[in-house]
Amino acid sequence: MSVSGDLLVSVVEGSYLRERREELASFLRSRRERVRPQDVGLAPGARRRTPGLRREELAQLAGVGVTWYTWLEQGRPINASVQVLDAVARVLDLGPAERWHLYRLADVPGVPTAHDADTLPEMVLPVLDSLEPNPACVYNGKYDLLACNESYAALFPPIATADGIERNALWQIFVMGNCPVQTDGLLPHMVAITRANYARHVGEPAWRDFVERLSAESDDFAAMWASHQVAAPMPQVKSFDGDPFGVVNVHTSSFAVIGMLESRMVVYLPASAADAAKIERLCARAAALRVSAVS
């Protein structure tokens, strides 16, 4: 790149960073002004010229330096860690979306995810049911099954009836030996998707413990995990073992679930009328088994 090209890149990057810092400063000021002193245990006082907390009060409550916080809110080019931003967010009583916004504006390298990432929005279950007779489910970033409709449960019954760590597709496949899908390259692809999602959760106990337990139980998973391959979900053609009715071929599509970051709804469309008929027979058999179990 020429000298003039380098200069142009430098100017563009500088403008971008300046705008991001200004946006961060405006956001912090707006959130500080909405916190009433009495909400954080301070006396309201009669001589406050501006609404909300003073900068020095917020800094003291968050356990950060007054000068550092002042510079942050003034949009100066300073670095902010996740831990410090967490302390500021706690004092400002930021919700999950506001915290995410704060981390992004501050451009921190390790953005934590919301604690309620596995809480399904109330309309997800009705949507899954409305997709019948097409199988559909919702998985989170490490393949925990969060919900499914009856057609999906008929395709993959072991996971649909499981609890705890066994309600996880990777655990069912690598540890329990229940792999209903006969598709070349599927397992490395699933592990690669999980590895990509793991980047947002490095250091989180739930993810660390899951990966360690799965690696200890399955040499195949451990080897795939150690390869550090990463991938994103994509449409696929999968072949399910629809015993006793034969192989069921389906086309899969994934859709984001708003507010759940890595979680996605996966819909399985039969590849042919014959495949649709096999799914219907699987569902009928599952319903008959449920009736016989109750009687």
Sequence and secondary structure as in RCSB ss.txt:
>XXXX:A:sequence
MSVSGDLLVSVVEGSYLRERREELASFLRSRRERVRPQDVGLAPGARRRTPGLRREELAQLAGVGVTWYTWLEQG
RPINASVQVLDAVARVLDLGPAERWHLYRLADVPGVPTAHDADTLPEMVLPVLDSLEPNPACVYNGKYDLLACNE
SYAALFPPIATADGIERNALWQIFVMGNCPVQTDGLLPHMVAITRANYARHVGEPAWRDFVERLSAESDDFAAMW
ASHQVAAPMPQVKSFDGDPFGVVNVHTSSFAVIGMLESRMVVYLPASAADAAKIERLCARAAALRVSAVS
>XXXX:A:secstr
  HHHHHHHHHHHHHHHHHHHHHHHHHHHHHHHHS GGGGT    S  SSSS  HHHHHHHHT  HHHHHHHHTT
 S    HHHHHHHHHHHT  HHHHHHHHHHHT SS    TTTT   TTHHHHHHHTTTS EEEE TT BEEEE H
HHHHHSHHHHT  GGGSBHHHHHHTS    B  TTHHHHHHHHHHHHHTTSTT HHHHHHHHHHHHH HHHHHHH
HTT       EEEEEE TTS EEEEEEEEEE TTSTT EEEEEEESSHHHHHHHHHHHHHHHHHHHHHH 
